[in-house]
Amino acid sequence: MKKEVTENIQNISITEIQPFHDHPFTVTDNEDMAKIVESIGKVGTITPVIARPISNSGYELISGHRRLEACRKLGLKTIPVIVRNMTDDEVVIVMVDANLQREHILPSEKAFAYKMKLEAINHQGKTCGQVVHKSRDAISETDSGRQVQRYIRLTKLISQLLKLVDDERIAFSVGVELSYLTKYEQEDLFEAIELEDKTPSLSQAIQM
């Protein structure tokens, strides 16, 4: 008979928990955050956050950054935590998968998250001596490998153009095409956009 695996949940001081060192998702004080604060204020933190112990004492948060911030806003001293010993690659995969469940995700957040997860999967494959050239197909349950590749291309945009994609002033498909321009070409383009207050169309971006 297969044994049921139970997780050890601990109540840990919020001051002992630090955010994941390279977290690609923003914790924004918006309507979604307000709902989380209201929910935790009424019924507490039903779903524990996930963290791993770090060498210099304390814990590194893997999943639950918005819940942690909500607890801070409410002035709570502790939060329920599932503590797991995980490798860097395992941490990245769990962190990305958990945050991709959010209802609202910016293109830039998804772009850097997919890039991090791809690198982690590739690293795991190389460590185990596996072939990793098709790992893009294992990144997402909702986006194809081709679409994942297109999102990752957005990480090649300069921050100013990437923000325009997030703000929906530049379409996703246009942003992908512009990512093939050099940094200096992108900087020149951004100056022109600011000057003319116009953004390129898809056909114009392809011609560039």
N, C-alpha and C positions, 0 to 999 in steps of 0.2 A: 504493500500500500504506500502510495506516495505521500511524503510528509508535507504538511502545509507550512510554507515559509512565512513567518511573521516579522514585521519590521519593528525595530526598537525606536519608540518615539520619546524624545526628551524635551522637557521645558528648559530652554536655554536663554540666558540673558541676551537681550537685543544688542547690548554693547559688545558682546563677544563675537558678533557676526559681521563680517565685511563682505561687500558685493564681489561677485566674480570679476577677476582682474581685467577682463577684456570683453565685457558684456555688450553685445551689439544692439540691444533693445533699450529704448528710452523709457524711463519711469516718469510719465507726464501727469501733472496735476490737472486732469480733465474729468469729463463726466464718468468715464469708466472707473477712475480712481475714487471718485465720490461714492459710487455704488459699492465698491469694495470696502471703503471706510464705514459706510452705513451698515453693511452686512456684518462686518466683524464687530462693530459697536453693539449690534443687537444679539448676535449668537456666538461671537468669538471666532477664532480661527479654526474652522472645521477641518480644512485640508492642511496638514503640516507642510512646511517648506522643506526643501532638501538641501543639505550642506555636507561638506566634508571637513574633517579636522585638518588643520594646517600646522606645520612644524613649530612655529613661534607662538603656539597656544592660540586658542580661538578657533573660529570656523570660517570657511569660505562658502558663501551662498551659491548654490547651483540653480535652484528653481524656487521662485516665490518672491522675487524682488518687489513686486507691487504689494503683496501681502505684508512684507516686512515694513515697507514705507507706510502702509496704512496703520500698522501697529504703532509705529513711531508717532504718527499724527494723533493717534488716540492716547498717547502717553503711556502705553503698556510697557511693562518692564521685561516680560519674557514672551517667547513664542514657541509653539510646538515644532520640533525639528526632527526629521528623519536623518540620522547621521550615517553616511556611507563612506567607506574607504574606496576611492576611485582614482584611476589614472587620469592624466590630463586629457587624453583622447576621449575616455569615457565621460568625463565631466562635460566636455564640449558637446558631445552628441546628446546627452540628457538635457542639458541647458537649452540647446537649440530646439529640440523636439517639444519640450514643455512650452516654450515661448511661442512657437508657431501655432499653438492652439488659440492664441489671442484672436479676438474678433477683428480688431483694427491693427494692421501692421503696415508700416511705411515701406515703400520699395527699397529704401536704403537699408532698413533693418533686415529685411528678408535677404537682400544682396549679401551683406556681410555675414549674416547667419549661415546662409548656404555655403559661402566660401569657407568659413570656419569648420563646418561639418564635413565638407568635402576633403579638406586637408586632414582632418582627424581620421576619417575613414581610410584615406590613402595611406596615412602613416601606420594605422593598424594593419592594413593589408601588407605593406612592405615589411613590417616587423614579423609578420607570420609567413612571409614569402609568397603571398598571394598576388594574383594579377589584379590590378586596380583600375584599368583603363575604362571600365564601365561603371565606376562607382557613382557617377552623376545620377544614374537611374535609381540609386538607393537613398538619395537625399530626401526626397519628398513623396508623400502619399498622394498629393494633389497636383503637383507640377511635374511635367515630364522632364527627362534628362535634358532635353533641348531647352526647355523653358528655364530650368535651373541654370544652365550655362548662360542664358541671356541675362538672368538676374545678376549673376556673378560679374558679368561685363560691366555693370553699373559701378562696381568698386573702382573702375579705372577712370571714372569721372572726377574732375576736381570738385571740391566740396560745394562751391557756389552753384554749379550746374546740377549736382545731385540734389541740392535743396529745391531747385526748380522742379525736378521730377517729383520729389516728395510733395511739393505744394500744388502739383498737377498743372503747373504752367508749361511744362514740357511733358509730352506724352511718353509713356514707358518705351515704346518702340523707337521714338526719336532719340531718347536718352541712350539706348543700346547702340544706335548708329554713331552718335557723337562720341561714344567711349573709345572709338578707334582713332580719334584725333589725338595728336600729341598734346602734352600739357600746355605748351605755349599756344598752340592753335585753339585749345579750349579756353584759355585765358583771354585771347583776342576775341573769341566768339562771345564770351560773357560780357566783355566791355561793350560790344556792339549791341547785344540784347538790352543792356542797361541804357545805352544811348538812344536806341530806337524804340524801346519798350515793345519789342516784337520778338517772338521766338520762331525758330525754323520749323518748317513742315517736315513730314517724313521724307518727301521727295528731295527737298533741299538738303536734309541731313545725309541722305544716301549719296547725293552728288558731292558732298564735302569729302 
